[in-house]
């Protein structure tokens, strides 16, 4: 391995016909380059999708009511019902693995009629009655003041946290809003904080047109009693919400006398289930990238093996002389294997370096122009590079194995007779 004469011989063999060597090396170069680029592209798409989810608690389910599809216990089909605050307590008490249960109510939306007034300015905004936990399920940045707390809930304080776009619509530029009052459906609420949301699936502007007030204040001010519009339920990290949602449905069906087999009455969106599908999709894409990249690399390795066979054929007489002078078969085999591995690793590392350069260029363009079509920070980690190096070493051994065996099978006397 550390014999200078051996390495001089390797370099001499590979540079004697440099154009042939270059074309041979290109197959391995291109294969490893394609592998790196495909893996980086898959990672860029995955990063984009994960960024789209943002910091939202992905182990969350949103649950709302629909009409019953079956008659049950004397109650008719197609009847409507509403969740109650008692449902929330029952879920807390009877379902293990629940981290947050946030009952929610909503008033109006940004596309409806004007429902918020401040002085001479009015606007249409989504107003939510919420508990403090909602900020952990739908993260937002508090830009000034504070968010809701349990003091607001317990004392039914008429306070509000408004989005930055609500502030810009109802207040003058740089006007202080904390401590001022806005009127929501003719009920005064004091502004105690402002927020800004990010990573909201391209709907960032509308996400800032929302107002959060305490759930208890909402129920009291707008005569909702103990009704709950819908719920956001988050499970602990090691318990997928998908695994416990049927327990939650059973509790609600029992409380509202819904037929046990009625699948229409309870509407829900399982964010964890959707997120796991995305994770599985990118796992499949990664396998496809490895498959395609390795197949392309294999074609390059076959090219290396073919060229090494030709090299061995051209050096038949030389091998015969070396055998006649007493060189062992293993030494000759080692020489051929080292030539193959050296050619494979050099061309493969060049492909890795070029791939890294291309990835750097793509990231630079994305930084300048911004994310494009949910494509964020394409990259490969050290583990991928390590795997690529292992593939190169194994490929070099495989490419040289057949030529090396062919070389040691040549009888010295026959080799010397070769013209």
Beta strands, then each sheet from edge to edge (+ up, - down):
strand 1: 60-65
strand 2: 83-84
strand 3: 98-107
strand 4: 116-118
strand 5: 121-123
strand 6: 126-130
strand 7: 141-145
strand 8: 159-163
strand 9: 181-184
strand 10: 187-196
strand 11: 210-214
strand 12: 227-228
strand 13: 230-235
strand 14: 266-270
sheet 1: 5+ 4- 9+ 10- 8- 11+ 6+ 3- 13+ 1- 14+
sheet 2: 2+ 12-
sheet 3: 5+ 4- 9+ 10- 7+
end
